[in-house]
Amino acid sequence: MSVEETSFLIEYLLSQRNVMLDGLKTILFAILVYIVGRRIVKICLKLTDKWMKKREMDLGVQNFVMSCAKIGYHAILIFIVAGILGVGATVAAVAASAGLAVGLALQGSLANFAGGVLILMMKPFKVGDYIIADGAEGTVESIDIFYTRVSTSDNKVVVIPNGTITSGNITNTTNASKRMMVIDFRVSYDTDVDALREDLLAMMGEEPLLLKEEPMSVVIDQLSPVKMKMLVKAWAKTEEYWDAKHHLLEQMKKILEGYYLPSNEIQKALPVTERAEP
């Protein structure tokens, strides 16, 4: 670089020093605003959380609102910093264009967001409820913006899109204070049904987890060529349902052991078309 070119560059930089200093000040100020803004966002999130807890809002609503608030507060901060840098209009235009493109590309996610809003408005279930939805069964852990997390009885976490939940059937087993259990089993035709019914009802009357004030029954449900299908019906508190069912099954097994035909007798009773091959 020649002496003339060097002198021209120095003179140009000196002439632009005020502009450069102003730009540097603006950038430093924007960084300062961003740092302070991050702290303010955290404070706002804490205040929002405290406000909802004070009003004892549903836990699912709290999680959903906090997720939306986190995105909203940070978006406001970004637009403020962009305005300080003088690119607010550009950022807004880019955000609008990007929002349209992303919205078209992520229609499923928007449906999940709408599903989350519907869940919180209609309240088919809440955090802590035991539900059956989209083939999954378990306790609701959280209701987020796009997904609902369900913890199964074997300690797995199933993440279900909110849109899928609201577009399908939802079974909430926690809404009622009590549940009826229906257990089916099969016995042969030579079984003394009256004696079996008497034994089962006597056993059920002594089960501590079954509700004695609710009706209990043992009935014939179906008839097949070889056996009868019977049903045991009883009620239990919702929170004790599974313990009551498992214990009832154990006690039923002890009683039914004396009523089933031996395997060789069952083979003789089978029609020719249904007999197993040797």
Phi and psi in degrees as a GROMACS rama.xvg file:
@    title "Ramachandran Plot"
@    xaxis  label "Phi"
@    yaxis  label "Psi"
@TYPE xy
-77.4658  169.381  SER-2
-64.9729  -38.2957  VAL-3
-65.2014  -40.7875  GLU-4
-66.9784  -39.4758  GLU-5
-63.8666  -42.6537  THR-6
-64.8618  -40.0572  SER-7
-63.3959  -41.2863  PHE-8
-64.1397  -41.4345  LEU-9
-65.6579  -43.1049  ILE-10
-64.2685  -38.2555  GLU-11
-65.5126  -43.6814  TYR-12
-64.3645  -39.4647  LEU-13
-65.0229  -35.6379  LEU-14
-72.5676  -24.2985  SER-15
-101.457  10.4481  GLN-16
-65.8177  -36.1401  ARG-17
-65.0226  -41.4704  ASN-18
-64.2879  -42.8368  VAL-19
-65.3929  -40.4471  MET-20
-65.2921  -41.5316  LEU-21
-63.1427  -40.9551  ASP-22
-64.5511  -41.3766  GLY-23
-64.0007  -41.9993  LEU-24
-61.49  -41.287  LYS-25
-63.6672  -42.8391  THR-26
-64.5949  -44.3836  ILE-27
-63.6027  -39.2104  LEU-28
-65.9719  -40.1958  PHE-29
-63.5481  -40.8032  ALA-30
-63.1189  -42.3508  ILE-31
-62.7307  -43.882  LEU-32
-62.5088  -39.0336  VAL-33
-64.9119  -43.416  TYR-34
-63.9733  -47.7228  ILE-35
-65.055  -38.6633  VAL-36
-62.089  -37.7787  GLY-37
-59.8856  -40.6713  ARG-38
-67.079  -39.8627  ARG-39
-65.0088  -39.0815  ILE-40
-59.9519  -44.4835  VAL-41
-61.2896  -41.0351  LYS-42
-64.6652  -43.6978  ILE-43
-61.9329  -39.8246  CYS-44
-64.4366  -40.8708  LEU-45
-64.605  -41.9201  LYS-46
-65.483  -39.5445  LEU-47
-63.2626  -44.67  THR-48
-63.5402  -42.7398  ASP-49
-65.1401  -38.6205  LYS-50
-64.1712  -42.4203  TRP-51
-69.4981  -40.2458  MET-52
-66.2794  -34.9601  LYS-53
-63.3643  -34.3454  LYS-54
-91.3115  6.80269  ARG-55
53.3352  46.5427  GLU-56
-70.4659  156.043  MET-57
-58.0295  142.404  ASP-58
-60.6195  -36.4213  LEU-59
-63.6758  -40.4716  GLY-60
-64.4124  -41.191  VAL-61
-59.8714  -47.8745  GLN-62
-62.4972  -41.6114  ASN-63
-66.4752  -47.1552  PHE-64
-64.5109  -39.5492  VAL-65
-64.7572  -37.6083  MET-66
-64.3491  -44.5424  SER-67
-66.5242  -41.2242  CYS-68
-63.8596  -39.1897  ALA-69
-61.3529  -43.7259  LYS-70
-67.4735  -43.643  ILE-71
-65.0571  -45.8581  GLY-72
-62.4364  -42.447  TYR-73
-68.5791  -33.5253  HIS-74
-65.0982  -42.7403  ALA-75
-61.0759  -42.6435  ILE-76
-62.0283  -42.5651  LEU-77
-63.1228  -41.443  ILE-78
-67.3217  -35.5553  PHE-79
-64.3587  -47.266  ILE-80
-63.2009  -40.1766  VAL-81
-63.6182  -37.3247  ALA-82
-64.5396  -38.8714  GLY-83
-63.7944  -38.7623  ILE-84
-78.2394  -5.89811  LEU-85
81.9648  16.7153  GLY-86
-120.007  23.0926  VAL-87
-59.8832  -45.689  GLY-88
-64.4927  -39.2082  ALA-89
-64.8993  -43.7043  THR-90
-62.9049  -41.2809  VAL-91
-62.7041  -42.8805  ALA-92
-65.1928  -42.7715  ALA-93
-64.863  -41.2223  VAL-94
-63.9205  -39.8141  ALA-95
-65.0846  -45.2813  ALA-96
-64.752  -45.1383  SER-97
-64.7004  -37.2623  ALA-98
-62.8113  -40.1267  GLY-99
-65.1423  -45.7153  LEU-100
-64.8139  -44.7276  ALA-101
-66.8803  -36.9476  VAL-102
-62.1764  -40.7858  GLY-103
-68.4384  -36.126  LEU-104
-77.2975  -25.8527  ALA-105
-118.361  49.193  LEU-106
-62.1249  -34.9947  GLN-107
-63.5293  -40.4628  GLY-108
-65.8552  -38.0388  SER-109
-64.9846  -36.9447  LEU-110
-65.0373  -36.6083  ALA-111
-66.9173  -38.6453  ASN-112
-63.2093  -46.3979  PHE-113
-61.6551  -36.9626  ALA-114
-63.6761  -39.2625  GLY-115
-63.1939  -40.5684  GLY-116
-63.3266  -42.8953  VAL-117
-62.7951  -40.4249  LEU-118
-61.3759  -41.5599  ILE-119
-73.128  -30.6253  LEU-120
-79.6786  -47.4788  MET-121
-82.576  -25.9263  MET-122
54.6313  54.8175  LYS-123
-67.7079  -21.8942  PRO-124
-158.828  168.295  PHE-125
-138.226  172.498  LYS-126
-60.2913  131.317  VAL-127
100.431  -13.7536  GLY-128
-78.2241  152.514  ASP-129
-99.1451  116.213  TYR-130
-126.142  163.001  ILE-131
-125.2  115.042  ILE-132
-150.806  136.293  ALA-133
54.0596  37.9215  ASP-134
80.3136  -3.41021  GLY-135
-104.009  150.725  ALA-136
-140.62  127.123  GLU-137
169.34  -169.809  GLY-138
-93.5275  132.477  THR-139
-69.8413  121.016  VAL-140
-90.2638  -42.5351  GLU-141
-158.49  153.406  SER-142
-118.725  102.965  ILE-143
-97.0398  -174.799  ASP-144
-60.7154  -45.479  ILE-145
-111.493  -22.989  PHE-146
-134.704  156.569  TYR-147
-116.545  131.126  THR-148
-101.097  128.862  ARG-149
-122.321  129.547  VAL-150
-97.5645  121.013  SER-151
-82.2086  170.125  THR-152
-66.6222  -22.502  SER-153
-97.7282  24.4016  ASP-154
66.0807  36.4505  ASN-155
-105.616  150.107  LYS-156
-107.535  118.633  VAL-157
-103.529  125.374  VAL-158
-101.598  115.778  VAL-159
-113.123  129.032  ILE-160
-60.9135  136.696  PRO-161
-61.1841  -35.943  ASN-162
-62.0839  -37.7375  GLY-163
-66.6703  -38.7072  THR-164
-65.6325  -47.8364  ILE-165
-72.2607  -19.5092  THR-166
-92.784  -1.04306  SER-167
-123.5  -171.1  GLY-168
-83.8775  139.432  ASN-169
-122.224  124.852  ILE-170
-109.185  114.945  THR-171
-106.169  110.447  ASN-172
-90.3478  1.54452  THR-173
-101.524  -15.5181  THR-174
-59.7613  -38.8435  ASN-175
-91.0557  152.649  ALA-176
-79.1531  -14.6232  SER-177
-141.064  155.143  LYS-178
-131.753  146.364  ARG-179
-97.639  132.207  MET-180
-102.611  138.855  MET-181
-124.655  114.152  VAL-182
-115.816  125.021  ILE-183
-103.253  151.669  ASP-184
-155.976  167.622  PHE-185
-126.039  140.942  ARG-186
-134.994  162.227  VAL-187
-77.0942  167.372  SER-188
-70.1541  -22.6675  TYR-189
-86.4475  8.3292  ASP-190
-71.7895  137.848  THR-191
-78.1315  94.9409  ASP-192
-61.9094  -40.4273  VAL-193
-63.172  -43.2093  ASP-194
-66.323  -41.7986  ALA-195
-62.5545  -44.1561  LEU-196
-61.4729  -42.1295  ARG-197
-63.4423  -42.0644  GLU-198
-65.0791  -43.9544  ASP-199
-66.8607  -43.6926  LEU-200
-65.2488  -36.2308  LEU-201
-64.8736  -42.5686  ALA-202
-64.5917  -42.6608  MET-203
-65.7139  -32.4385  MET-204
-66.1836  -20.0743  GLY-205
-99.3187  -3.34624  GLU-206
-73.9079  120.548  GLU-207
-69.82  -24.2625  PRO-208
-89.5062  -8.0577  LEU-209
-88.4688  145.915  LEU-210
-81.6477  112.692  LEU-211
-72.6905  -24.3807  LYS-212
-76.8392  -12.1796  GLU-213
-96.3371  151.691  GLU-214
-66.5341  140.977  PRO-215
-118.964  143.562  MET-216
-150.356  154.711  SER-217
-131.563  113.016  VAL-218
-131.732  159.577  VAL-219
-85.3663  127.763  ILE-220
-104.938  -40.9459  ASP-221
-145.882  156.362  GLN-222
-120.462  128.422  LEU-223
-115.843  172.601  SER-224
-59.1228  -24.9518  PRO-225
-114.644  -39.4872  VAL-226
-134.765  167.5  LYS-227
-104.575  137.527  MET-228
-95.9524  125.086  LYS-229
-118.916  158.656  MET-230
-125.326  139.189  LEU-231
-109.313  126.423  VAL-232
-121.703  130.862  LYS-233
-155.394  165.494  ALA-234
-118.369  150.138  TRP-235
-147.655  161.093  ALA-236
-64.3566  145.376  LYS-237
-56.6758  -43.2807  THR-238
-72.4675  -15.5035  GLU-239
-110.114  9.89747  GLU-240
-57.4801  -52.751  TYR-241
-68.0839  -40.6056  TRP-242
-61.977  -42.2423  ASP-243
-65.2657  -41.4946  ALA-244
-65.9087  -46.4046  LYS-245
-62.8801  -41.3969  HIS-246
-69.0843  -36.589  HIS-247
-64.9806  -39.1169  LEU-248
-61.853  -40.9484  LEU-249
-62.6316  -43.5438  GLU-250
-69.6441  -36.159  GLN-251
-64.1342  -39.4885  MET-252
-59.1115  -40.4457  LYS-253
-64.5007  -37.8399  LYS-254
-75.8656  -40.8268  ILE-255
-73.5376  -17.3108  LEU-256
-55.7093  -31.9852  GLU-257
-87.4194  0.186627  GLY-258
-112.397  -10.3475  TYR-259
-85.7877  143.43  TYR-260
-70.9755  145.367  LEU-261
-59.4057  156.872  PRO-262
-60.9535  -35.3804  SER-263
-70.4598  -31.3154  ASN-264
-71.0501  -37.6161  GLU-265
-62.7937  -39.8928  ILE-266
-63.4534  -37.894  GLN-267
-69.1209  -32.2352  LYS-268
-80.9101  -15.1242  ALA-269
-67.8932  139.938  LEU-270
-61.6843  160.335  PRO-271
-59.0565  -39.0049  VAL-272
-70.4079  -16.3445  THR-273
-109.843  -3.68526  GLU-274
-68.1989  141.748  ARG-275
-71.8886  148.365  ALA-276
-71.0047  143.385  GLU-277
